[in-house]
């Protein structure tokens, strides 16, 4: 998987070396020799990953990283800090600034490319979610994404059969999270499918294969998006690389530094909450695209797509589809006499009565204005007519209260019923017959059901 990588380093030789290595492995490379230029390129070019040197004059790498993570245009881009420093405080400072990893010069090629592959996969997921969320925002079906999401208060599953190490991890994390320890893999799999924000996994356990557990988490639909922080031995580079290739999000070498643990856990939880929010917004945008906002019923667009498929199946298999076309009688008088707010209350209450009087397999929709449609799969004309009559009686049988209960209105409806027939029927012809039946119902006095056979 290729990617566009921005290298920011004030030493030209370092830039050229990284550029040559990455280009040879078929990555597209952008370069900058100072923080200000790097920030501008990151915002305008939207690279997939940023390799950022720490020791730069003027604006150092920590400052650049914080600026990147504070900017809505660039906060989603993974950042790898690259430096000759190997001190604990510098590593923690980089993670606290929002960096995704901290690599030490001279960079080992195998670790560099393992990190790049892992972060590229993450960026692909984030880009897809962000693009869909932004599409929903452009058409007004969802709001914007929160600019900051906390990395504290997470539920952390520690999968480790080293009781002493697991207890120490839990004690450190309990300051700001809710850790739970599990040494049995079957129970750990079940726990991971619940409300968990992060898995901390001992990949060097003697009692189970930690990498196999990670692979199983990634392969299961209910857990494949769950972040994993893998504990490794510092000299076991091959295991770290394998873990990253499997899909582990981050690795932490033993002995475990409490502050580095806290920083990496916060980063993973914050990212999970961000992606969860994007997924939630995506679900809401999809729901909003097919839902009428006033009544909560499906809208005409959704009804049309479903009716097309059902009629095609009816023509192919001979299983009938019926349609009810319903219209609230004299609805304009309600708006004119009591106002549009009262009219909206009537529409909402009617939607409730309609939905409660059809079957679970039926599809009640708002067609437009005061017109509604019920699509009824595998339903013959006579059965549909009986259900329509039940709806009509339920609507006319009890008054509608509007204006917070101050006004009581008698509401009636007219309903046209039609069913599919023959091998040449179409959704348009079905709705046209239902509309003709509705017109006849209204012309003959309203508050009645008329069914049109083919």
N, C-alpha and C positions, 0 to 999 in steps of 0.2 A: 504494500500500500504506500503510494508516494504522498508527498506533502510539500507545502511551501514553508520554508523555515527562515526566520529572520535572525541573523547573527549580529549582536551588538557588542563591539569590543574596540577599545581605543588603540590597540596595537595591531598594525596592519598585518604582521606576520601571522598572528593568531587567527585573524579573520580569514586570510587566504588558506591556512591549513584546514580550518573547519569547512570552508567552502569547497575545497578540493575533495575532502573525505565524503561530504554529503552529496556533492554532485556526482561523484563516482558511483554512489549507491542510488542514483536516479532521483534525488530530491532536488526541488527547485529552491535556490538560495537567494535571499535578499540580504544586504549588508548595511551596517551603519557604524560609524566610528565614534559616536557620542550619544548620550542619553536623549538629548532634545531631538536629534534627527531620528533616533530609533523610535521615539514615541510618535512622531509624525508619520513614519512609515507604517508602524503598527496600526494606526488609526485608518490610514488611507488604503493600505494594501491588504489588511486583514489576513496575516499569515496564520498557518495552522499551529505553529510552535515558535517560541522565542527562546534562543540561547543567549543569555545575558551575562556579560562579565561583571564582576562585582567591583573591582578596583579600577575605577575610571575617574579622571579629573572632573571637577565641576559637580556633576550629578552622578553619584555612585549607583551601583546596581540595585542596592536596597531601595533607594529613592525612586529609581525608574520603575522597579517592580510595584511599589506602592501606587505610583501614578497610573500604571497600567491597570491595576486591580480596582482603582477608584473610578476609572472612566467606563461608562456604560458601553462604549464602542469596543473596548479591548479587554474587559474583565474576564471574559469567557476564554481567552487565549491562554493555553498552558505555558508557563514560564519555567525554564530550567536555568538556575544560576550557575555560572561557571567561574571558578576562581582558583588561584594558587593557595588560598587560605584553607586550612583544614581544622580550624578551631571549633570547639563545641559552640561557643557563643555566636560565631558567625553563621554556623549552620542553622541554629535556632532562629537567629535574626532574619535569615532568608526565608525560612518557613513562615515566620510570623508576618513577614511582608507580603505573603501570598504566593510565594514560589511553590511550584509543584515538585521540584527536586533540586538538589544541590550537588553538582559534580565537581570533583577536584582535579586540577591540572597536575600532571599530564593526563588527559582524558583517555581512558581505555575505550577503544573503538567498540568492542563488543557490548559494553555497558551503555555507551552512548546510543547505539542503534537499538538496543532493547528498550531503552527509555523512549526514544523517538517513536518506535512502533506502538508502544503502549499508549503514549499520549496522543498519537494520531488517531487511534481507535476511539479514544474518549472524545476528541474534537469532532469526529464525524458524527457521533451521536448528538453532541451538543448542538452542532450546526443544524442538523435536521430538525431537532426540537425547536430551536430558536426561529428557524425559517417558518415553520408552521405556526408558531405562536405569533410571529409578526404578521403573517397573513391574516390570522384571525383578528389581530388588533386593527389592521388596516380597514377591514370591512366592518369594524365596530362591534364584533360579537364578544370580545373579551377586553379586559383592561390590561394595563402594563404590568410587567414583572417587577416585584419588589427589588429595590436597588441593593439591599443588604439583607442577608439571611444569617441568623446566628449559627455558630458552630458548637454551641453548648447545649446541655440538656438532652443529649442523644442516648438512645438505648443501644448499648454495645454488647455484642455476643463474643465472648472469649472462648475459643475452641482450643483447649490445651489439656493434655493429661499430666503435665508437670504441675502438681498441685501448688507447690511453693511459688513458682513463677506466676501462675494464674492468679493466685491470691494477691501477690504483689501488684500485678497489673490492675486488678479490680480495685485495690486500695488507692492506687494513684488516680485512677479514672473517676472514682466515686466523688471526688471533690466537685466535679461539674457535670458528670454524666450518670447514667444508670446502667452499670455493668452487670452482666449475668454470665456465669461460668458453666461450660458444658464440656465434659470429657468424653461422652458417648456420642459417636458420630450420627447414629440414627436420631437421637434426641436433638442433636445440634441441627440436623437438616430440618426437623420440624420447627424448632425455634426460629431458624433463619427465615422461614416463610411467614412469620408473624410480623408485628411492627418493630423491625430492627433497622437501625441506621448504619451500622458498621459491624463487620466481622473482623476480629483480630485472631489470626490463625498461626499456630505454631507449626511451621513446615518441617521442623526437625524432630517432631515427636517420635518416640520409639514405639508407641502403642498403635499408631495409625499413620496412614500416608496422607500428609497434609496437602500435597499438591493434587492428589486425586480428589480430595474433598473440595478443593478450590475449583477443579474442573467440573465437578458435579454441580456445584453452586452456579457456575456459569451456564451449564447446559439446561438447568431447570427453569421453566418459564416464570415461575413465581419468585425466583431469586437472582435471575441473571443480571439484573441492574443493581444488585446490592454490592456496595464497595467492600473490598477486602484489603486489609493491611497485614502483610505476611511478616512473621518474625523469622530471621535467618541468622546463620553464623557468619561473622564478618569475612571469613576467608572463603566461603562457599559461593563464589561468583556464579558458577554454573547453575546452582539451585535458584539464585536470585533471578537470573536471566530466564530460566524455565518458568518461574512463577509469573514474571511479567508477560511472557509469551502466552501463557494459559489465560491471562486476563486479570491477574491480581493488580489492584490499583496502585499499591505502594508497598515498599519493603522497608523494614526497620531492623538494623543489625543489633545483635546482642554484644555486650551487656546493654540493657535498655536504659537510656537516659530519660528520666521523668519529663523534663521539659520538652525534649524532642518528641517523645510519645504524645504529650498533650498537644503540641503544635500540629503534628501529622493527623491526629484524630480529629481536631477541629477543622482542618482543611478538608478532609474526606466527608465529614458530616455536613459541612457548609455546602460542598459541591452536590451531595446527594439531595439536599433540600432544594437547591436551585433546580436540578434536573426534575425532581418531583413536582415542583411548581410549574415548570414548563409542560410536563406531561398532563398535569391537572388542567392547565389553561387550554391545552390542546383538546382534551376530552370535553371541556366546557364549550370550546369553539365549535367542535363537531356537533354537540348537542344543540347549541344555539342555531346552527345552520339549518337544522331540520325541525325546529320547534317554534310554534307561535308564541311570542312573548306574553301576550295578554291572557290566553286561555291555558297555556301549558300543553295543549294538544300538538300533535305533529302538524307541520304546515303543508301547503300545497305542493311544494317541491318534493318533499319526502313521499307524500301520497302518490304523486305521479310516478316516481321511480318504482315504488312497490306495486302499484297497479299494473304497470307495464310488465313486470316479471310474472305477476299472478295470472294475467290474461294470457300471456304467452304459454304458460304452463297449462292453463285451461284448454287452450286451443290444441295443444300437443297431447294432453293426457285425458281430456274429456271431463275434468273435474270442474264444476261450475264456480264462478265467482259472481257475487252479487254486489251491488253498490246502492247505498241510500244517499240521496241528495236532500238535505234538510234546510229549511229556511224559516227564520223566526217571523211570524206574521206581524205586520204593521210595526216593524222595528223603528222606522223613521219617526213614527209618532212618539215612541218612547224617548228618543233623542230630543225631539222638538219640545216635548212637554216637561221632561225632567232633567234634560241636559246630557251631555256625552258621558259624564262620569257615571250617571245612573245606567246609561246604555252599556258601558263597559262592565258594570256589576252584573247586569243581566247576561251578558255574553259569558262571563266567568262562571256564573251559577249554572247556566245552560250547559257549559262544557262539563261541569261536574256531573250533572244529571245524565248527560249523554254517555260519558265514560262509564258510569256505574250501571248502565242498562244494556251494555253490549257484552259480548263474550271476550274471554282473554285473547282469543285468536283474531278478533276483529280489530280494525285499525280506524279509530275515530280521528278526524282531521278537521282543521279549520280551512275551508276552501277560499274564503275571502269575505270581508264584511260580516253579514249575519248569515252567511251560507256555510254549511258544514257537510262533510262527506264521511260516510262509514264504508270502508272496504271490507268485504266479508268473504274470506277464502272458503272454498269447498262448501258453498251454501246455495241451495236451490232457491228459486224465486219465492215459493210459498213460505219457506222458513224465514227468509229475509223480510217478507211482508209482515209476519207475525212479530218479529223483533221490532220492526218499525212502529207497529201499533203500540207495543209496550212502551217504547220511548215517548210516543205522542201522549199517551195517557199519563205517564209520569210527569211530563212537563206541564200539562194543563191541569193536573189533579191537585197541585199545591201552589199557592201564590209565591211570587218572587219578592223578597224584601230588598229594597235598595235604599241609598242615602242613609246608611248606618241603621237600617230598620225603621226609618220614619215613614217610608212609602211602601205600600203593598200593591203589587201589580199582578194582574192575571195575564199570563203569557201563553200563547199557543204556537204551534208549529205546523207547517205543511211538509209532507215527505213524498218524494218520488222514488220508486224502487224499480231496479232493472237487474237482469242477470245475463251472463254471457250465453251465446249459442253459436253453434256451427264452427267450422274451421276457418272462416274468414272474419271473425269478429275482431274488434280492436278496442283498446281502452277508450278512444275517442267516441266510438259508436256506443259503447256501454254508458258512458256519462251523458251522451246526447239523449239516449232513451230515458235515463233517469231524470234528466232535465225536462224532457217533454211530459213525463209523468208528474213532476213537481208543478209545472205550469198548469196542468189539468187540475191538480189538487187545489191550487190557489184560485183558479177560475171558477171552480165549483163550490166555493164558499170557505176555503181555508180550514185549518184545524182538522186535517184528514190525511190519510195515506192512500196513494194511488200506485198500483203496480202495472208496469208495461211489459207484457210478454213480447218476445221477438216477433 
